[in-house]
Amino acid sequence: MKVKVKLFATFQKYLPKGCGLEGTEIDVREGTTLKDLYAHFNLPEKTPKITLVDGKHRKDDYVVQEGETISIFPPIAGG
C-alpha cells in the first residue's frame, strides 16, 4: 500500500535525493507503524519526533493506512 511521507527541518536530509517539501510516496506492508517508517528513513532513534498523520498527532505505534500523509518533524526550539 502507498503512503506519502514528508520530513521537515533537519529530517529533510533523510529523504531520497530530489525530494523537497512535497515529500515522497512509498510502498509499505500492511501493519507498518510510524516507528517502522522512522527506521525506513534512518531517522535517529533517540531524537524525539513530532508526527502528524493527515494533520492529527499520532504515537509511534500507530499503524499507517493506505493513502495517508505522514509528516515528521524534529523537536522545534526557539523563542
PDB file of N, CA, C and O in Angstrom:
ATOM      1  N   MET A   1       0.842  -1.172   0.000  1.00  0.00           N
ATOM      2  CA  MET A   1       0.000   0.000   0.000  1.00  0.00           C
ATOM      3  C   MET A   1       0.886   1.233   0.000  1.00  0.00           C
ATOM      4  O   MET A   1       2.020   1.189   0.476  1.00  0.00           O
ATOM      5  N   LYS A   2       0.377   2.318  -0.526  1.00  0.00           N
ATOM      6  CA  LYS A   2       1.176   3.540  -0.653  1.00  0.00           C
ATOM      7  C   LYS A   2       0.797   4.562   0.416  1.00  0.00           C
ATOM      8  O   LYS A   2      -0.374   4.746   0.748  1.00  0.00           O
ATOM      9  N   VAL A   3       1.835   5.222   0.944  1.00  0.00           N
ATOM     10  CA  VAL A   3       1.656   6.356   1.848  1.00  0.00           C
ATOM     11  C   VAL A   3       2.620   7.449   1.403  1.00  0.00           C
ATOM     12  O   VAL A   3       3.639   7.177   0.768  1.00  0.00           O
ATOM     13  N   LYS A   4       2.283   8.682   1.744  1.00  0.00           N
ATOM     14  CA  LYS A   4       3.163   9.811   1.441  1.00  0.00           C
ATOM     15  C   LYS A   4       3.857  10.227   2.732  1.00  0.00           C
ATOM     16  O   LYS A   4       3.216  10.373   3.773  1.00  0.00           O
ATOM     17  N   VAL A   5       5.157  10.415   2.656  1.00  0.00           N
ATOM     18  CA  VAL A   5       5.935  10.804   3.829  1.00  0.00           C
ATOM     19  C   VAL A   5       6.629  12.131   3.544  1.00  0.00           C
ATOM     20  O   VAL A   5       7.306  12.296   2.529  1.00  0.00           O
ATOM     21  N   LYS A   6       6.441  13.075   4.473  1.00  0.00           N
ATOM     22  CA  LYS A   6       7.100  14.374   4.402  1.00  0.00           C
ATOM     23  C   LYS A   6       7.980  14.511   5.636  1.00  0.00           C
ATOM     24  O   LYS A   6       7.528  14.290   6.759  1.00  0.00           O
ATOM     25  N   LEU A   7       9.230  14.873   5.422  1.00  0.00           N
ATOM     26  CA  LEU A   7      10.159  15.116   6.524  1.00  0.00           C
ATOM     27  C   LEU A   7      10.514  16.591   6.516  1.00  0.00           C
ATOM     28  O   LEU A   7      10.748  17.173   5.457  1.00  0.00           O
ATOM     29  N   PHE A   8      10.553  17.193   7.691  1.00  0.00           N
ATOM     30  CA  PHE A   8      10.774  18.626   7.796  1.00  0.00           C
ATOM     31  C   PHE A   8      12.038  18.968   8.585  1.00  0.00           C
ATOM     32  O   PHE A   8      12.570  18.159   9.345  1.00  0.00           O
ATOM     33  N   ALA A   9      12.492  20.206   8.367  1.00  0.00           N
ATOM     34  CA  ALA A   9      13.651  20.782   9.069  1.00  0.00           C
ATOM     35  C   ALA A   9      14.866  19.865   8.897  1.00  0.00           C
ATOM     36  O   ALA A   9      15.179  19.464   7.776  1.00  0.00           O
ATOM     37  N   THR A  10      15.545  19.534   9.984  1.00  0.00           N
ATOM     38  CA  THR A  10      16.778  18.748   9.886  1.00  0.00           C
ATOM     39  C   THR A  10      16.538  17.319   9.405  1.00  0.00           C
ATOM     40  O   THR A  10      17.489  16.641   9.015  1.00  0.00           O
ATOM     41  N   PHE A  11      15.298  16.848   9.422  1.00  0.00           N
ATOM     42  CA  PHE A  11      14.994  15.499   8.932  1.00  0.00           C
ATOM     43  C   PHE A  11      14.956  15.423   7.403  1.00  0.00           C
ATOM     44  O   PHE A  11      15.007  14.325   6.848  1.00  0.00           O
ATOM     45  N   GLN A  12      14.867  16.557   6.713  1.00  0.00           N
ATOM     46  CA  GLN A  12      14.776  16.538   5.246  1.00  0.00           C
ATOM     47  C   GLN A  12      15.965  15.836   4.604  1.00  0.00           C
ATOM     48  O   GLN A  12      15.827  15.259   3.525  1.00  0.00           O
ATOM     49  N   LYS A  13      17.110  15.874   5.235  1.00  0.00           N
ATOM     50  CA  LYS A  13      18.298  15.245   4.645  1.00  0.00           C
ATOM     51  C   LYS A  13      18.163  13.725   4.557  1.00  0.00           C
ATOM     52  O   LYS A  13      18.971  13.079   3.889  1.00  0.00           O
ATOM     53  N   TYR A  14      17.174  13.150   5.206  1.00  0.00           N
ATOM     54  CA  TYR A  14      16.964  11.702   5.170  1.00  0.00           C
ATOM     55  C   TYR A  14      16.043  11.271   4.024  1.00  0.00           C
ATOM     56  O   TYR A  14      15.853  10.075   3.801  1.00  0.00           O
ATOM     57  N   LEU A  15      15.476  12.229   3.304  1.00  0.00           N
ATOM     58  CA  LEU A  15      14.648  11.908   2.141  1.00  0.00           C
ATOM     59  C   LEU A  15      15.538  11.509   0.966  1.00  0.00           C
ATOM     60  O   LEU A  15      16.700  11.911   0.905  1.00  0.00           O
ATOM     61  N   PRO A  16      15.002  10.722   0.036  1.00  0.00           N
ATOM     62  CA  PRO A  16      15.771  10.415  -1.175  1.00  0.00           C
ATOM     63  C   PRO A  16      16.103  11.697  -1.934  1.00  0.00           C
ATOM     64  O   PRO A  16      15.383  12.690  -1.832  1.00  0.00           O
ATOM     65  N   LYS A  17      17.188  11.670  -2.690  1.00  0.00           N
ATOM     66  CA  LYS A  17      17.608  12.836  -3.484  1.00  0.00           C
ATOM     67  C   LYS A  17      16.471  13.303  -4.381  1.00  0.00           C
ATOM     68  O   LYS A  17      15.741  12.494  -4.953  1.00  0.00           O
ATOM     69  N   GLY A  18      16.332  14.612  -4.494  1.00  0.00           N
ATOM     70  CA  GLY A  18      15.327  15.192  -5.373  1.00  0.00           C
ATOM     71  C   GLY A  18      13.982  15.459  -4.720  1.00  0.00           C
ATOM     72  O   GLY A  18      13.107  16.070  -5.334  1.00  0.00           O
ATOM     73  N   CYS A  19      13.808  15.014  -3.492  1.00  0.00           N
ATOM     74  CA  CYS A  19      12.544  15.262  -2.791  1.00  0.00           C
ATOM     75  C   CYS A  19      12.639  16.605  -2.076  1.00  0.00           C
ATOM     76  O   CYS A  19      13.684  16.953  -1.525  1.00  0.00           O
ATOM     77  N   GLY A  20      11.571  17.334  -2.090  1.00  0.00           N
ATOM     78  CA  GLY A  20      11.520  18.607  -1.380  1.00  0.00           C
ATOM     79  C   GLY A  20      10.444  18.543  -0.316  1.00  0.00           C
ATOM     80  O   GLY A  20      10.197  17.489   0.270  1.00  0.00           O
ATOM     81  N   LEU A  21       9.808  19.672  -0.072  1.00  0.00           N
ATOM     82  CA  LEU A  21       8.755  19.728   0.941  1.00  0.00           C
ATOM     83  C   LEU A  21       7.558  18.859   0.583  1.00  0.00           C
ATOM     84  O   LEU A  21       6.749  18.524   1.449  1.00  0.00           O
ATOM     85  N   GLU A  22       7.441  18.490  -0.701  1.00  0.00           N
ATOM     86  CA  GLU A  22       6.316  17.637  -1.097  1.00  0.00           C
ATOM     87  C   GLU A  22       6.496  16.201  -0.622  1.00  0.00           C
ATOM     88  O   GLU A  22       5.543  15.423  -0.656  1.00  0.00           O
ATOM     89  N   GLY A  23       7.695  15.832  -0.180  1.00  0.00           N
ATOM     90  CA  GLY A  23       7.942  14.507   0.367  1.00  0.00           C
ATOM     91  C   GLY A  23       8.069  13.447  -0.703  1.00  0.00           C
ATOM     92  O   GLY A  23       8.393  13.736  -1.855  1.00  0.00           O
ATOM     93  N   THR A  24       7.806  12.212  -0.304  1.00  0.00           N
ATOM     94  CA  THR A  24       7.934  11.084  -1.216  1.00  0.00           C
ATOM     95  C   THR A  24       6.834  10.072  -0.931  1.00  0.00           C
ATOM     96  O   THR A  24       6.378   9.933   0.204  1.00  0.00           O
ATOM     97  N   GLU A  25       6.420   9.379  -1.963  1.00  0.00           N
ATOM     98  CA  GLU A  25       5.419   8.331  -1.792  1.00  0.00           C
ATOM     99  C   GLU A  25       6.157   6.990  -1.776  1.00  0.00           C
ATOM    100  O   GLU A  25       7.000   6.726  -2.633  1.00  0.00           O
ATOM    101  N   ILE A  26       5.830   6.149  -0.797  1.00  0.00           N
ATOM    102  CA  ILE A  26       6.497   4.856  -0.684  1.00  0.00           C
ATOM    103  C   ILE A  26       5.464   3.747  -0.516  1.00  0.00           C
ATOM    104  O   ILE A  26       4.335   3.981  -0.085  1.00  0.00           O
ATOM    105  N   ASP A  27       5.882   2.539  -0.867  1.00  0.00           N
ATOM    106  CA  ASP A  27       5.075   1.341  -0.631  1.00  0.00           C
ATOM    107  C   ASP A  27       5.461   0.760   0.716  1.00  0.00           C
ATOM    108  O   ASP A  27       6.645   0.610   1.017  1.00  0.00           O
ATOM    109  N   VAL A  28       4.469   0.433   1.526  1.00  0.00           N
ATOM    110  CA  VAL A  28       4.708  -0.200   2.828  1.00  0.00           C
ATOM    111  C   VAL A  28       3.805  -1.417   2.963  1.00  0.00           C
ATOM    112  O   VAL A  28       2.774  -1.530   2.300  1.00  0.00           O
ATOM    113  N   ARG A  29       4.219  -2.314   3.834  1.00  0.00           N
ATOM    114  CA  ARG A  29       3.414  -3.507   4.102  1.00  0.00           C
ATOM    115  C   ARG A  29       2.271  -3.172   5.051  1.00  0.00           C
ATOM    116  O   ARG A  29       2.358  -2.228   5.836  1.00  0.00           O
ATOM    117  N   GLU A  30       1.220  -3.940   4.971  1.00  0.00           N
ATOM    118  CA  GLU A  30       0.124  -3.808   5.922  1.00  0.00           C
ATOM    119  C   GLU A  30       0.686  -4.046   7.322  1.00  0.00           C
ATOM    120  O   GLU A  30       1.497  -4.951   7.520  1.00  0.00           O
ATOM    121  N   GLY A  31       0.265  -3.248   8.279  1.00  0.00           N
ATOM    122  CA  GLY A  31       0.752  -3.371   9.646  1.00  0.00           C
ATOM    123  C   GLY A  31       1.958  -2.500   9.967  1.00  0.00           C
ATOM    124  O   GLY A  31       2.468  -2.539  11.087  1.00  0.00           O
ATOM    125  N   THR A  32       2.424  -1.707   8.988  1.00  0.00           N
ATOM    126  CA  THR A  32       3.567  -0.818   9.204  1.00  0.00           C
ATOM    127  C   THR A  32       3.203   0.274  10.198  1.00  0.00           C
ATOM    128  O   THR A  32       2.162   0.920  10.078  1.00  0.00           O
ATOM    129  N   THR A  33       4.078   0.472  11.186  1.00  0.00           N
ATOM    130  CA  THR A  33       3.859   1.515  12.192  1.00  0.00           C
ATOM    131  C   THR A  33       4.699   2.743  11.864  1.00  0.00           C
ATOM    132  O   THR A  33       5.569   2.712  10.993  1.00  0.00           O
ATOM    133  N   LEU A  34       4.418   3.816  12.581  1.00  0.00           N
ATOM    134  CA  LEU A  34       5.247   5.017  12.416  1.00  0.00           C
ATOM    135  C   LEU A  34       6.692   4.722  12.787  1.00  0.00           C
ATOM    136  O   LEU A  34       7.615   5.219  12.142  1.00  0.00           O
ATOM    137  N   LYS A  35       6.889   3.928  13.806  1.00  0.00           N
ATOM    138  CA  LYS A  35       8.259   3.573  14.208  1.00  0.00           C
ATOM    139  C   LYS A  35       8.976   2.841  13.070  1.00  0.00           C
ATOM    140  O   LYS A  35      10.172   3.045  12.859  1.00  0.00           O
ATOM    141  N   ASP A  36       8.256   1.996  12.341  1.00  0.00           N
ATOM    142  CA  ASP A  36       8.839   1.321  11.176  1.00  0.00           C
ATOM    143  C   ASP A  36       9.263   2.336  10.116  1.00  0.00           C
ATOM    144  O   ASP A  36      10.309   2.183   9.484  1.00  0.00           O
ATOM    145  N   LEU A  37       8.444   3.375   9.926  1.00  0.00           N
ATOM    146  CA  LEU A  37       8.794   4.413   8.955  1.00  0.00           C
ATOM    147  C   LEU A  37      10.043   5.173   9.378  1.00  0.00           C
ATOM    148  O   LEU A  37      10.882   5.507   8.542  1.00  0.00           O
ATOM    149  N   TYR A  38      10.168   5.445  10.670  1.00  0.00           N
ATOM    150  CA  TYR A  38      11.373   6.124  11.161  1.00  0.00           C
ATOM    151  C   TYR A  38      12.610   5.311  10.786  1.00  0.00           C
ATOM    152  O   TYR A  38      13.618   5.866  10.348  1.00  0.00           O
ATOM    153  N   ALA A  39      12.525   4.009  10.961  1.00  0.00           N
ATOM    154  CA  ALA A  39      13.656   3.128  10.631  1.00  0.00           C
ATOM    155  C   ALA A  39      13.890   3.106   9.116  1.00  0.00           C
ATOM    156  O   ALA A  39      15.036   3.110   8.666  1.00  0.00           O
ATOM    157  N   HIS A  40      12.823   3.082   8.341  1.00  0.00           N
ATOM    158  CA  HIS A  40      12.939   3.062   6.876  1.00  0.00           C
ATOM    159  C   HIS A  40      13.764   4.251   6.377  1.00  0.00           C
ATOM    160  O   HIS A  40      14.578   4.109   5.465  1.00  0.00           O
ATOM    161  N   PHE A  41      13.550   5.404   6.971  1.00  0.00           N
ATOM    162  CA  PHE A  41      14.266   6.614   6.562  1.00  0.00           C
ATOM    163  C   PHE A  41      15.552   6.848   7.357  1.00  0.00           C
ATOM    164  O   PHE A  41      16.216   7.869   7.183  1.00  0.00           O
ATOM    165  N   ASN A  42      15.896   5.905   8.224  1.00  0.00           N
ATOM    166  CA  ASN A  42      17.117   6.009   9.045  1.00  0.00           C
ATOM    167  C   ASN A  42      17.130   7.256   9.923  1.00  0.00           C
ATOM    168  O   ASN A  42      18.184   7.852  10.142  1.00  0.00           O
ATOM    169  N   LEU A  43      15.958   7.651  10.426  1.00  0.00           N
ATOM    170  CA  LEU A  43      15.902   8.791  11.337  1.00  0.00           C
ATOM    171  C   LEU A  43      16.572   8.391  12.645  1.00  0.00           C
ATOM    172  O   LEU A  43      16.423   7.253  13.088  1.00  0.00           O
ATOM    173  N   PRO A  44      17.305   9.305  13.266  1.00  0.00           N
ATOM    174  CA  PRO A  44      17.999   8.983  14.515  1.00  0.00           C
ATOM    175  C   PRO A  44      17.012   8.466  15.566  1.00  0.00           C
ATOM    176  O   PRO A  44      16.025   9.125  15.891  1.00  0.00           O
ATOM    177  N   GLU A  45      17.298   7.289  16.078  1.00  0.00           N
ATOM    178  CA  GLU A  45      16.388   6.625  17.008  1.00  0.00           C
ATOM    179  C   GLU A  45      16.112   7.443  18.264  1.00  0.00           C
ATOM    180  O   GLU A  45      14.978   7.488  18.742  1.00  0.00           O
ATOM    181  N   LYS A  46      17.137   8.084  18.793  1.00  0.00           N
ATOM    182  CA  LYS A  46      16.993   8.791  20.074  1.00  0.00           C
ATOM    183  C   LYS A  46      16.451  10.202  19.934  1.00  0.00           C
ATOM    184  O   LYS A  46      16.147  10.845  20.939  1.00  0.00           O
ATOM    185  N   THR A  47      16.326  10.694  18.719  1.00  0.00           N
ATOM    186  CA  THR A  47      15.789  12.040  18.520  1.00  0.00           C
ATOM    187  C   THR A  47      14.274  11.998  18.629  1.00  0.00           C
ATOM    188  O   THR A  47      13.626  11.231  17.917  1.00  0.00           O
ATOM    189  N   PRO A  48      13.698  12.812  19.513  1.00  0.00           N
ATOM    190  CA  PRO A  48      12.231  12.856  19.602  1.00  0.00           C
ATOM    191  C   PRO A  48      11.633  13.292  18.261  1.00  0.00           C
ATOM    192  O   PRO A  48      12.259  14.021  17.491  1.00  0.00           O
ATOM    193  N   LYS A  49      10.435  12.838  18.010  1.00  0.00           N
ATOM    194  CA  LYS A  49       9.770  13.176  16.763  1.00  0.00           C
ATOM    195  C   LYS A  49       8.340  13.632  17.033  1.00  0.00           C
ATOM    196  O   LYS A  49       7.653  13.107  17.909  1.00  0.00           O
ATOM    197  N   ILE A  50       7.917  14.620  16.260  1.00  0.00           N
ATOM    198  CA  ILE A  50       6.526  15.062  16.281  1.00  0.00           C
ATOM    199  C   ILE A  50       5.944  14.549  14.974  1.00  0.00           C
ATOM    200  O   ILE A  50       6.416  14.910  13.896  1.00  0.00           O
ATOM    201  N   THR A  51       4.920  13.710  15.068  1.00  0.00           N
ATOM    202  CA  THR A  51       4.394  13.070  13.868  1.00  0.00           C
ATOM    203  C   THR A  51       2.902  13.336  13.724  1.00  0.00           C
ATOM    204  O   THR A  51       2.112  13.117  14.642  1.00  0.00           O
ATOM    205  N   LEU A  52       2.546  13.819  12.531  1.00  0.00           N
ATOM    206  CA  LEU A  52       1.142  14.052  12.184  1.00  0.00           C
ATOM    207  C   LEU A  52       0.765  13.099  11.054  1.00  0.00           C
ATOM    208  O   LEU A  52       1.516  12.926  10.095  1.00  0.00           O
ATOM    209  N   VAL A  53      -0.396  12.490  11.180  1.00  0.00           N
ATOM    210  CA  VAL A  53      -0.940  11.653  10.118  1.00  0.00           C
ATOM    211  C   VAL A  53      -2.228  12.324   9.661  1.00  0.00           C
ATOM    212  O   VAL A  53      -3.199  12.430  10.411  1.00  0.00           O
ATOM    213  N   ASP A  54      -2.208  12.769   8.422  1.00  0.00           N
ATOM    214  CA  ASP A  54      -3.331  13.546   7.884  1.00  0.00           C
ATOM    215  C   ASP A  54      -3.726  14.674   8.839  1.00  0.00           C
ATOM    216  O   ASP A  54      -4.909  14.938   9.053  1.00  0.00           O
ATOM    217  N   GLY A  55      -2.710  15.335   9.409  1.00  0.00           N
ATOM    218  CA  GLY A  55      -2.924  16.502  10.259  1.00  0.00           C
ATOM    219  C   GLY A  55      -3.222  16.212  11.723  1.00  0.00           C
ATOM    220  O   GLY A  55      -3.428  17.148  12.496  1.00  0.00           O
ATOM    221  N   LYS A  56      -3.250  14.939  12.131  1.00  0.00           N
ATOM    222  CA  LYS A  56      -3.546  14.593  13.527  1.00  0.00           C
ATOM    223  C   LYS A  56      -2.322  13.967  14.183  1.00  0.00           C
ATOM    224  O   LYS A  56      -1.651  13.120  13.594  1.00  0.00           O
ATOM    225  N   HIS A  57      -2.039  14.401  15.425  1.00  0.00           N
ATOM    226  CA  HIS A  57      -0.913  13.834  16.174  1.00  0.00           C
ATOM    227  C   HIS A  57      -1.130  12.349  16.390  1.00  0.00           C
ATOM    228  O   HIS A  57      -2.228  11.915  16.738  1.00  0.00           O
ATOM    229  N   ARG A  58      -0.068  11.567  16.179  1.00  0.00           N
ATOM    230  CA  ARG A  58      -0.130  10.119  16.387  1.00  0.00           C
ATOM    231  C   ARG A  58       1.127   9.651  17.122  1.00  0.00           C
ATOM    232  O   ARG A  58       2.192  10.258  17.010  1.00  0.00           O
ATOM    233  N   LYS A  59       0.981   8.563  17.871  1.00  0.00           N
ATOM    234  CA  LYS A  59       2.109   7.967  18.599  1.00  0.00           C
ATOM    235  C   LYS A  59       2.856   6.991  17.699  1.00  0.00           C
ATOM    236  O   LYS A  59       2.355   6.580  16.652  1.00  0.00           O
ATOM    237  N   ASP A  60       4.066   6.626  18.127  1.00  0.00           N
ATOM    238  CA  ASP A  60       4.962   5.772  17.341  1.00  0.00           C
ATOM    239  C   ASP A  60       4.360   4.419  16.965  1.00  0.00           C
ATOM    240  O   ASP A  60       4.748   3.840  15.950  1.00  0.00           O
ATOM    241  N   ASP A  61       3.429   3.909  17.755  1.00  0.00           N
ATOM    242  CA  ASP A  61       2.872   2.587  17.479  1.00  0.00           C
ATOM    243  C   ASP A  61       1.649   2.634  16.552  1.00  0.00           C
ATOM    244  O   ASP A  61       1.025   1.604  16.299  1.00  0.00           O
ATOM    245  N   TYR A  62       1.312   3.809  16.055  1.00  0.00           N
ATOM    246  CA  TYR A  62       0.177   3.953  15.138  1.00  0.00           C
ATOM    247  C   TYR A  62       0.462   3.159  13.859  1.00  0.00           C
ATOM    248  O   TYR A  62       1.564   3.235  13.315  1.00  0.00           O
ATOM    249  N   VAL A  63      -0.520   2.404  13.384  1.00  0.00           N
ATOM    250  CA  VAL A  63      -0.404   1.627  12.147  1.00  0.00           C
ATOM    251  C   VAL A  63      -0.934   2.477  10.994  1.00  0.00           C
ATOM    252  O   VAL A  63      -2.090   2.900  10.997  1.00  0.00           O
ATOM    253  N   VAL A  64      -0.070   2.721  10.008  1.00  0.00           N
ATOM    254  CA  VAL A  64      -0.445   3.587   8.885  1.00  0.00           C
ATOM    255  C   VAL A  64      -1.414   2.867   7.952  1.00  0.00           C
ATOM    256  O   VAL A  64      -1.435   1.639   7.869  1.00  0.00           O
ATOM    257  N   GLN A  65      -2.218   3.674   7.252  1.00  0.00           N
ATOM    258  CA  GLN A  65      -3.240   3.157   6.346  1.00  0.00           C
ATOM    259  C   GLN A  65      -2.997   3.690   4.931  1.00  0.00           C
ATOM    260  O   GLN A  65      -2.379   4.739   4.746  1.00  0.00           O
ATOM    261  N   GLU A  66      -3.483   2.964   3.961  1.00  0.00           N
ATOM    262  CA  GLU A  66      -3.369   3.325   2.548  1.00  0.00           C
ATOM    263  C   GLU A  66      -3.764   4.788   2.321  1.00  0.00           C
ATOM    264  O   GLU A  66      -4.809   5.239   2.788  1.00  0.00           O
ATOM    265  N   GLY A  67      -2.904   5.526   1.591  1.00  0.00           N
ATOM    266  CA  GLY A  67      -3.225   6.879   1.176  1.00  0.00           C
ATOM    267  C   GLY A  67      -2.974   7.975   2.190  1.00  0.00           C
ATOM    268  O   GLY A  67      -3.183   9.150   1.887  1.00  0.00           O
ATOM    269  N   GLU A  68      -2.531   7.623   3.390  1.00  0.00           N
ATOM    270  CA  GLU A  68      -2.303   8.657   4.403  1.00  0.00           C
ATOM    271  C   GLU A  68      -1.044   9.465   4.083  1.00  0.00           C
ATOM    272  O   GLU A  68      -0.133   8.997   3.401  1.00  0.00           O
ATOM    273  N   THR A  69      -1.028  10.681   4.595  1.00  0.00           N
ATOM    274  CA  THR A  69       0.146  11.548   4.516  1.00  0.00           C
ATOM    275  C   THR A  69       0.730  11.675   5.902  1.00  0.00           C
ATOM    276  O   THR A  69       0.054  12.104   6.837  1.00  0.00           O
ATOM    277  N   ILE A  70       2.006  11.293   6.032  1.00  0.00           N
ATOM    278  CA  ILE A  70       2.695  11.312   7.321  1.00  0.00           C
ATOM    279  C   ILE A  70       3.719  12.442   7.299  1.00  0.00           C
ATOM    280  O   ILE A  70       4.605  12.460   6.445  1.00  0.00           O
ATOM    281  N   SER A  71       3.604  13.370   8.222  1.00  0.00           N
ATOM    282  CA  SER A  71       4.531  14.498   8.338  1.00  0.00           C
ATOM    283  C   SER A  71       5.318  14.324   9.634  1.00  0.00           C
ATOM    284  O   SER A  71       4.748  14.210  10.719  1.00  0.00           O
ATOM    285  N   ILE A  72       6.647  14.307   9.490  1.00  0.00           N
ATOM    286  CA  ILE A  72       7.510  14.039  10.645  1.00  0.00           C
ATOM    287  C   ILE A  72       8.437  15.245  10.855  1.00  0.00           C
ATOM    288  O   ILE A  72       9.146  15.682   9.948  1.00  0.00           O
ATOM    289  N   PHE A  73       8.399  15.760  12.090  1.00  0.00           N
ATOM    290  CA  PHE A  73       9.196  16.932  12.462  1.00  0.00           C
ATOM    291  C   PHE A  73      10.149  16.577  13.604  1.00  0.00           C
ATOM    292  O   PHE A  73       9.809  15.770  14.469  1.00  0.00           O
ATOM    293  N   PRO A  74      11.351  17.182  13.608  1.00  0.00           N
ATOM    294  CA  PRO A  74      12.187  17.063  14.797  1.00  0.00           C
ATOM    295  C   PRO A  74      11.654  18.026  15.846  1.00  0.00           C
ATOM    296  O   PRO A  74      10.797  18.857  15.545  1.00  0.00           O
ATOM    297  N   PRO A  75      12.155  17.923  17.084  1.00  0.00           N
ATOM    298  CA  PRO A  75      11.723  18.891  18.088  1.00  0.00           C
ATOM    299  C   PRO A  75      12.083  20.300  17.626  1.00  0.00           C
ATOM    300  O   PRO A  75      13.131  20.522  17.019  1.00  0.00           O
ATOM    301  N   ILE A  76      11.210  21.230  17.919  1.00  0.00           N
ATOM    302  CA  ILE A  76      11.434  22.600  17.486  1.00  0.00           C
ATOM    303  C   ILE A  76      11.671  23.472  18.711  1.00  0.00           C
ATOM    304  O   ILE A  76      10.909  23.427  19.676  1.00  0.00           O
ATOM    305  N   ALA A  77      12.725  24.258  18.661  1.00  0.00           N
ATOM    306  CA  ALA A  77      13.039  25.153  19.771  1.00  0.00           C
ATOM    307  C   ALA A  77      13.096  26.568  19.230  1.00  0.00           C
ATOM    308  O   ALA A  77      13.245  26.780  18.027  1.00  0.00           O
ATOM    309  N   GLY A  78      12.981  27.499  20.096  1.00  0.00           N
ATOM    310  CA  GLY A  78      13.074  28.885  19.664  1.00  0.00           C
ATOM    311  C   GLY A  78      12.359  29.788  20.646  1.00  0.00           C
ATOM    312  O   GLY A  78      11.892  29.349  21.697  1.00  0.00           O
ATOM    313  N   GLY A  79      12.285  31.014  20.297  1.00  0.00           N
ATOM    314  CA  GLY A  79      11.636  31.896  21.235  1.00  0.00           C
ATOM    315  C   GLY A  79      11.319  33.219  20.667  1.00  0.00           C
ATOM    316  O   GLY A  79      10.763  34.071  21.360  1.00  0.00           O
TER     317      GLY A  79
END
